[in-house]
Structures are given as C-alpha cells and as structure tokens.
Amino acid sequence: MTALDDLAFDPWDPAFVADPYPAYAELRGQGRVRYFEPTNQWLVAHHADVSALLRDRRLGRTYQHRFTHEEFGRTAPPPEHEPFHTLNDHGMLDLEPPDHTRIRRLVSKAFTPRTVERLRPYVERLAGELVDALVAAGGGDLLKDVAEPLPVAVIAEMLGIPESDRAPLRPWSAEICGMYELNPPEETATKAVRASVEFSDYLRGLIAERRKNPGDDLISGLIAAHDEDDDRLTEQEMISTCVLLLNAGHEATVNSTVNGWWALFRHPDQLAALRADHSLVPTAVEELMRYDTPLQLFERWVLDEIEIDGQVIPRGAEIAMLFGSANHDPAVFAEPERLDLTRRDNPHISFSAGIHYCIGAPLARIELAASMTALLEKAPTLRLATEPRRKPNFVIRGLEGLAVEV
C-alpha cells in the first residue's frame, strides 16, 4: 500500500482533469502498479501491463458468474439502483464467458461488417449536411451542431428508431454514463435509474413492434439472430445491447471529435498539414484518439490472485487500467507528448483489447473520418471562437462545448 502524498493521481482535481498526462508520466515513473485508497483500486499505468491485463482471463468485468457479492467480499448495490444494474449487467461489456461469448456471437450476426459499410453513404451525407448548416450560420458549437447529432443519428438509424423518437436518446445516455465515473454521488445514481427505466420501457415497446413488423434494421436483426442450437437473445439482452450500442457507440465518437479538434487548434502546424493533405485523415483519426483519449480508465475485477512487479493483488480487488496513460507511454510511442498526424506505428488502446474490444470500432472510425473530412472540405477556415471548458468528469473525457467560427 502507498501513501497518497506522493501519488500523482487526483481524478477530482480540476487541474488534473484539465491535463492528466504530466501526472501519468510521474505515475509511470513510480512503478507498475499503485494502490489508490479513495476508490479502493490498483492503478496500472504502463501500456504493456494494460494491454496484457485486458487479455488476462484472471480478471473480469463482472464476478457474479463465479461468486456472490458476499463470497467476493463486496457489498451488493442498493435495491433502489436495481433498474440501472439490470440494464448494465445484461450488456456484453459487463459480462464474461460463457454469457459474453454467446451474446457477442449473436450480436455479431446482426452487427456485421456489411451492415456497418452499408451505413457509410448515410454517415458521409449526414456529416456533410451538419457541416453545411454550421458554415451557413457562420459557426456555432462543434459539439452540439456536429459531434453529437452525427453518431446519435447513425446509431438510431441503424437500430431503426424513428426520427420523432430520438430527442431523449442523448440525455438518457448521458445520465446512464454518469454511473461510470469514480464514486458517483447518489444524485447521479437517481438520474441513471430513471433514465434506465425510461429507455428500457421505450425499447421494450419498439422490440414488440419489430416482432410484429420486422424491418431492415438492427433490432429486427437482433430478434432474428440465432445460432445452430436456435439460441436467441432474451428481451433484456436485446434492450441492454441496444443501450450499450447507443452509449458506447456515440460517447467515444462525440468526445473524440471535440477533443481532437481542440488538440488541432492548439497545434496549428498539424492542422495546416491536415488541411494541405486530406489523405492524412485516417492516421489523424488514430493519433487524435491516442493523444487525448476519450475513455481514460477501464476497470476489471480480480477473479484469481495475480502478481504485478512483485505486488500480489488478491481476489476481490479492483484494477483501474489507465488508458490515457498507456496511450502516452514512451516505451511504446516515440515522443508521446507530441501530436503527430503522420504517426504510423500507433497501437493505441482507445478501443480496448481482448474479448471486450469495441465491436463498434469500424463504425466509429467511419464517423470520425466523415466529420473530419466534411469540416476540412467545407470549412477550411474553421477557427476557435472561445477557449472551451472541460467537463468535470475524469473517466469519460470531453468538453462542455467547442465554439467555432467560419
């Protein structure tokens, strides 16, 4: 165990949240694993360790497939939080084999590369329309005018959610995702529970409608998906999958977009190079996700005792893998603090790794490239209007807004 006075990690300090990367460098220099008492977690900051642990089956996103709360030395969540946990715990992100394997296999039958590629023209057209509106207005908030509506509309289109029903999707998602921050307050839990109930009720009705009138959408595909044993998704698994696809499918894209453009505005030489050569867009997307990582921390439970650098971490402990730190590890990335849009050797882990590698990564890349290309082509003089403010969140890293002028 480690005293906190020498630990360069404070996720509630606004200065740390504004720029955690210098503290990560200090943390990496202090060893491979450190205990953080305020959250009762073991922090892992090096790329090699994070990458290996994401693939280590002695760790899990859940422990309830093997242990009760009592057996694992943990307290069950309060009963009033049950709607959130029912929704969250039936999604494949928070399941382990065999349930994870079964659900991911069935979801993959509907969420195919062909399904994603078929969305490309829609994504590119919508990105162009959103940027056209931004240009016509002479500027605006890149977050609310482009970054948010694009991925939300794409996921809603893919799921088959009518346009008239889409307004609550982003608020529901934001309130549910508040529970993924460290030590969320009770007010956050209350909002997450309410959003979980409302979102689940809506999807239950939509699934019932698609059972009667199937269409060419992902929900209809999830209903139809089955394996050789005729195993199918339960209604709860379908609801949790839809919510996961919306939440994970747009949070990272929204934050990558605004974090990325904020980084470009702070590095005018790189922005100039990108404007001069649009063929850099694919490597720019990867580098911007590495440079300012949208998901800073990912948690795993220790199911069987492990050892890291001589430190035994017992069963029942929780490990916090610092994606943002791993993506700035000089052992893997040359000059990691330098933004380099031509970087080719870029094994960032912003999409995770192992069995929980982001199933929506190909779609996210299409969306990020589409919005970036549209802004480069249609708004070549885009510039920052006012200095943005960081959201106070640490785990999900983003901005309150990004005011721009054309």
Legacy VTK file of the C-alpha trace (Angstrom):
# vtk DataFile Version 3.0
C-alpha trace
ASCII
DATASET POLYDATA
POINTS 406 float
0.000 0.000 0.000
1.155 3.509 -0.801
0.830 6.851 0.912
-1.234 9.283 -1.172
1.005 12.302 -0.675
3.439 11.047 -3.328
0.799 9.726 -5.732
0.370 11.834 -8.863
-3.276 10.944 -9.390
-6.276 13.026 -8.320
-9.332 12.474 -10.542
-11.347 15.123 -8.659
-8.785 17.921 -9.068
-9.849 20.250 -11.943
-6.187 20.854 -12.816
-5.591 17.111 -13.147
-8.771 16.632 -15.211
-7.724 19.519 -17.492
-4.413 17.810 -18.299
-3.736 14.448 -16.646
-0.842 13.482 -18.914
2.059 15.027 -16.920
0.738 13.273 -13.796
0.544 9.997 -15.726
4.223 10.338 -16.639
5.044 10.794 -12.957
2.823 7.838 -12.040
4.540 5.566 -14.576
7.868 6.552 -13.055
6.659 5.405 -9.625
6.273 1.761 -10.646
3.993 -0.612 -12.491
1.117 -0.725 -10.005
-0.009 1.582 -7.211
-2.861 1.364 -4.722
-5.347 4.282 -4.684
-7.222 4.335 -1.393
-10.086 6.785 -2.237
-11.531 4.342 -4.791
-10.010 1.143 -3.366
-8.389 0.360 -6.695
-4.986 -0.653 -8.018
-3.810 1.746 -10.717
-1.998 0.316 -13.740
-0.430 2.953 -15.981
2.005 1.250 -18.407
0.938 0.223 -21.900
2.414 -3.294 -21.711
0.605 -4.050 -18.439
-2.721 -2.555 -19.534
-2.591 -4.416 -22.843
-1.755 -7.714 -21.124
-4.387 -7.340 -18.382
-7.128 -6.595 -20.914
-6.478 -10.119 -22.245
-5.936 -11.817 -18.859
-8.777 -14.193 -18.033
-7.951 -13.991 -14.317
-9.651 -10.598 -14.482
-13.250 -9.884 -15.363
-15.743 -7.094 -15.930
-18.027 -8.960 -13.532
-17.549 -11.558 -10.835
-21.149 -12.677 -10.442
-20.715 -15.561 -12.902
-18.428 -17.144 -10.284
-19.108 -15.548 -6.891
-21.857 -13.953 -4.853
-21.253 -10.431 -3.568
-20.552 -11.886 -0.119
-18.116 -14.516 -1.403
-16.232 -11.822 -3.290
-16.046 -9.534 -0.277
-18.225 -6.869 -1.865
-21.483 -5.212 -0.878
-24.477 -5.647 -3.160
-25.703 -2.402 -4.755
-28.698 -0.729 -3.069
-32.054 -2.192 -4.169
-33.188 1.207 -5.458
-30.355 1.085 -8.037
-31.625 -2.233 -9.443
-33.017 -0.875 -12.790
-29.609 0.539 -13.704
-27.775 -2.656 -12.795
-30.301 -4.886 -14.600
-29.772 -2.816 -17.734
-25.994 -2.608 -17.351
-25.345 -6.183 -16.240
-27.052 -7.784 -19.258
-24.914 -5.968 -21.803
-21.912 -7.808 -23.204
-19.476 -5.139 -21.980
-20.167 -6.208 -18.400
-20.417 -9.946 -18.936
-17.825 -12.696 -19.032
-17.860 -16.074 -20.837
-19.940 -18.047 -21.413
-22.669 -15.356 -21.462
-20.409 -12.788 -23.119
-19.389 -15.265 -25.825
-22.992 -16.210 -26.597
-24.314 -12.622 -26.712
-21.383 -11.255 -28.737
-21.741 -14.092 -31.233
-25.463 -13.402 -31.659
-25.000 -9.607 -31.866
-22.238 -10.114 -34.447
-24.720 -11.966 -36.660
-26.749 -8.739 -36.902
-23.960 -6.154 -36.492
-21.928 -7.344 -39.462
-19.178 -5.529 -41.414
-21.673 -5.368 -44.288
-24.211 -3.635 -42.013
-21.601 -1.072 -40.997
-20.308 -0.492 -44.535
-23.874 -0.027 -45.780
-24.154 2.943 -43.404
-21.140 4.765 -44.912
-23.098 6.817 -47.514
-25.628 7.841 -44.853
-22.845 8.846 -42.432
-20.998 10.882 -45.047
-24.173 12.585 -46.301
-25.304 13.487 -42.771
-21.842 14.775 -41.821
-21.893 16.998 -44.906
-25.362 18.338 -44.091
-24.410 19.132 -40.484
-21.251 20.952 -41.556
-23.170 22.837 -44.282
-25.527 24.141 -41.593
-22.603 25.127 -39.389
-20.987 27.038 -42.262
-24.253 28.732 -43.233
-24.584 30.003 -39.657
-21.037 31.341 -39.691
-20.047 28.959 -36.915
-21.537 27.570 -33.734
-20.858 24.856 -31.179
-18.999 21.989 -32.838
-20.152 19.701 -30.013
-23.888 20.336 -30.317
-24.015 21.099 -34.040
-21.851 18.278 -35.451
-20.165 15.977 -32.918
-23.315 14.935 -31.018
-26.019 14.694 -33.694
-23.938 12.631 -36.125
-23.263 9.421 -34.121
-26.593 9.576 -32.275
-28.462 9.747 -35.591
-26.322 6.965 -37.084
-26.926 4.559 -34.182
-30.625 5.458 -34.118
-30.842 4.882 -37.874
-29.076 1.545 -37.508
-31.402 0.452 -34.687
-34.461 1.660 -36.573
-35.516 4.300 -34.011
-37.857 6.792 -35.744
-36.596 10.368 -36.023
-39.546 11.607 -33.975
-38.390 9.457 -31.014
-34.693 10.417 -30.977
-34.675 13.553 -28.786
-34.361 11.723 -25.419
-31.574 9.389 -26.572
-28.614 11.637 -25.789
-29.971 12.763 -22.347
-30.757 9.157 -21.403
-27.265 8.099 -22.431
-25.550 10.942 -20.556
-27.434 10.149 -17.340
-26.686 6.417 -17.551
-22.990 7.042 -18.318
-22.699 9.224 -15.218
-22.532 5.971 -13.234
-19.221 5.073 -14.861
-17.369 7.884 -13.092
-15.377 7.160 -9.927
-17.516 7.128 -6.738
-20.621 8.702 -8.350
-22.895 10.588 -5.917
-26.429 9.455 -5.108
-27.923 12.212 -7.289
-26.125 10.701 -10.290
-27.463 7.245 -9.407
-31.022 8.586 -9.159
-30.807 10.102 -12.636
-29.239 6.927 -14.043
-32.013 4.759 -12.589
-34.729 6.999 -14.018
-33.060 7.034 -17.458
-32.609 3.247 -17.329
-36.317 2.725 -16.662
-37.455 5.168 -19.359
-35.018 3.922 -22.005
-35.824 0.264 -21.257
-39.573 0.888 -21.426
-39.184 2.643 -24.769
-37.064 -0.153 -26.250
-39.423 -2.830 -24.927
-42.227 -1.241 -26.906
-40.078 -0.871 -30.020
-38.962 -4.513 -29.842
-42.600 -5.625 -29.549
-43.425 -3.566 -32.643
-40.490 -5.078 -34.602
-41.592 -8.598 -33.653
-44.900 -7.893 -35.382
-43.448 -5.850 -38.240
-39.775 -6.658 -38.795
-37.727 -4.248 -40.883
-34.238 -3.814 -42.300
-32.770 -2.586 -39.012
-30.530 -3.891 -36.245
-33.342 -4.502 -33.736
-35.097 -6.722 -36.269
-31.743 -8.419 -36.862
-31.242 -8.996 -33.133
-34.719 -10.536 -32.875
-33.958 -12.866 -35.773
-30.389 -13.761 -34.740
-29.915 -17.350 -33.597
-27.182 -19.955 -33.611
-27.076 -23.592 -34.653
-28.796 -24.573 -31.372
-31.521 -21.960 -32.015
-30.222 -19.959 -29.050
-31.574 -16.398 -29.136
-31.194 -13.182 -27.211
-33.655 -12.626 -24.372
-35.675 -9.412 -24.393
-33.493 -7.977 -21.606
-30.328 -8.870 -23.508
-31.682 -7.083 -26.582
-32.592 -4.000 -24.549
-29.173 -3.932 -22.868
-27.428 -4.443 -26.217
-29.298 -1.538 -27.820
-28.458 0.775 -24.919
-24.821 -0.327 -24.970
-24.576 0.287 -28.709
-26.012 3.765 -28.295
-23.936 4.704 -25.242
-20.625 3.221 -26.337
-21.390 3.939 -29.983
-21.571 7.676 -29.594
-19.867 8.743 -26.340
-16.407 7.904 -27.669
-17.146 9.432 -31.082
-18.549 12.669 -29.653
-15.636 13.165 -27.288
-13.016 12.088 -29.822
-14.372 14.705 -32.231
-14.228 17.670 -29.864
-11.061 16.547 -28.052
-9.476 16.083 -31.460
-10.385 19.478 -32.877
-9.368 21.197 -29.652
-5.978 19.487 -29.995
-5.736 20.590 -33.644
-6.474 24.201 -32.749
-3.662 24.052 -30.165
-1.279 22.624 -32.803
-1.679 24.905 -35.841
1.225 23.268 -37.681
-0.535 19.900 -37.590
-3.872 21.457 -38.582
-2.169 23.194 -41.521
-0.605 19.910 -42.635
-4.007 18.184 -42.456
-5.672 20.952 -44.442
-2.966 20.674 -47.085
-3.256 16.895 -47.350
-6.639 15.295 -46.638
-5.127 11.849 -47.190
-3.823 12.175 -43.608
-7.365 11.777 -42.229
-7.091 8.029 -41.383
-3.840 8.389 -39.406
-5.079 11.680 -37.917
-8.166 9.922 -36.505
-5.988 7.300 -34.806
-3.464 9.828 -33.497
-6.099 12.155 -32.057
-7.737 9.225 -30.238
-4.339 8.363 -28.790
-3.300 11.915 -27.980
-6.383 12.798 -25.917
-8.063 9.516 -25.045
-11.884 9.673 -24.753
-12.091 6.862 -22.158
-9.369 7.415 -19.586
-9.950 4.472 -17.268
-11.344 0.952 -17.571
-11.976 -1.318 -14.595
-11.545 -5.042 -14.030
-12.216 -7.299 -11.023
-9.506 -9.707 -9.888
-11.149 -13.145 -10.079
-7.980 -15.078 -9.256
-4.960 -13.672 -7.449
-2.377 -12.050 -9.737
1.075 -10.567 -9.269
2.399 -7.404 -10.925
6.045 -6.495 -10.437
6.226 -8.437 -7.161
2.982 -6.946 -5.809
0.358 -9.612 -5.086
-3.153 -8.377 -5.845
-5.741 -10.602 -4.168
-9.006 -11.963 -5.445
-11.764 -9.416 -4.852
-9.596 -6.394 -5.617
-10.340 -3.989 -8.454
-7.831 -2.843 -11.054
-8.122 0.516 -12.812
-6.350 0.432 -16.157
-5.384 3.947 -17.217
-5.927 4.058 -20.976
-4.850 7.691 -21.192
-1.547 6.893 -19.530
-0.958 3.768 -21.627
-1.505 5.816 -24.781
1.313 8.170 -23.690
3.818 5.521 -22.661
7.246 6.349 -24.184
8.118 2.647 -24.131
5.626 2.229 -26.991
5.144 5.659 -28.583
8.063 7.791 -29.782
7.719 11.290 -28.301
4.259 10.518 -26.921
3.529 14.123 -25.888
3.976 15.284 -29.497
0.894 15.334 -31.722
1.961 13.695 -34.993
-0.809 13.141 -37.527
1.534 11.067 -39.690
2.227 8.559 -36.888
2.048 5.071 -38.404
3.180 2.895 -35.505
0.196 3.636 -33.286
-1.047 0.676 -31.205
-3.311 2.815 -29.020
-5.834 1.024 -26.848
-8.651 3.577 -27.014
-10.952 0.793 -28.277
-9.780 -1.612 -25.525
-8.456 -5.105 -26.366
-9.164 -8.779 -25.837
-12.695 -10.176 -25.769
-14.108 -6.738 -24.889
-12.554 -4.974 -27.895
-15.092 -2.412 -29.097
-17.476 -4.078 -31.542
-18.351 -0.636 -32.932
-14.769 0.463 -33.685
-15.181 0.229 -37.501
-18.313 2.405 -37.363
-16.635 4.937 -35.048
-13.736 5.261 -37.488
-16.155 5.898 -40.382
-17.964 8.591 -38.365
-14.782 10.328 -37.204
-13.306 10.340 -40.709
-16.575 11.577 -42.239
-16.977 14.554 -39.912
-13.288 15.476 -40.150
-13.324 15.309 -43.960
-16.526 17.368 -44.178
-15.062 20.061 -41.912
-11.798 20.166 -43.865
-13.564 20.423 -47.212
-16.494 22.696 -46.343
-14.980 24.817 -43.535
-11.303 25.256 -44.485
-11.055 28.446 -42.397
-12.618 26.937 -39.261
-11.122 28.525 -36.148
-11.676 28.564 -32.417
-14.067 31.271 -31.171
-13.584 30.968 -27.411
-11.497 28.787 -25.098
-13.523 25.664 -24.224
-14.227 24.332 -20.748
-13.508 20.744 -19.792
-16.306 18.618 -18.407
-15.559 17.841 -14.748
-15.695 14.106 -15.497
-12.455 12.156 -15.438
-13.314 8.688 -16.789
-15.228 9.894 -19.872
-13.119 12.810 -21.091
-14.782 15.572 -23.050
-15.639 19.267 -23.335
-18.708 21.267 -22.329
-18.709 22.688 -25.839
-16.383 23.880 -28.610
-17.327 27.281 -30.035
-16.002 27.792 -33.572
-16.200 30.426 -36.320
-16.059 30.022 -40.078
LINES 1 407
406 0 1 2 3 4 5 6 7 8 9 10 11 12 13 14 15 16 17 18 19 20 21 22 23 24 25 26 27 28 29 30 31 32 33 34 35 36 37 38 39 40 41 42 43 44 45 46 47 48 49 50 51 52 53 54 55 56 57 58 59 60 61 62 63 64 65 66 67 68 69 70 71 72 73 74 75 76 77 78 79 80 81 82 83 84 85 86 87 88 89 90 91 92 93 94 95 96 97 98 99 100 101 102 103 104 105 106 107 108 109 110 111 112 113 114 115 116 117 118 119 120 121 122 123 124 125 126 127 128 129 130 131 132 133 134 135 136 137 138 139 140 141 142 143 144 145 146 147 148 149 150 151 152 153 154 155 156 157 158 159 160 161 162 163 164 165 166 167 168 169 170 171 172 173 174 175 176 177 178 179 180 181 182 183 184 185 186 187 188 189 190 191 192 193 194 195 196 197 198 199 200 201 202 203 204 205 206 207 208 209 210 211 212 213 214 215 216 217 218 219 220 221 222 223 224 225 226 227 228 229 230 231 232 233 234 235 236 237 238 239 240 241 242 243 244 245 246 247 248 249 250 251 252 253 254 255 256 257 258 259 260 261 262 263 264 265 266 267 268 269 270 271 272 273 274 275 276 277 278 279 280 281 282 283 284 285 286 287 288 289 290 291 292 293 294 295 296 297 298 299 300 301 302 303 304 305 306 307 308 309 310 311 312 313 314 315 316 317 318 319 320 321 322 323 324 325 326 327 328 329 330 331 332 333 334 335 336 337 338 339 340 341 342 343 344 345 346 347 348 349 350 351 352 353 354 355 356 357 358 359 360 361 362 363 364 365 366 367 368 369 370 371 372 373 374 375 376 377 378 379 380 381 382 383 384 385 386 387 388 389 390 391 392 393 394 395 396 397 398 399 400 401 402 403 404 405
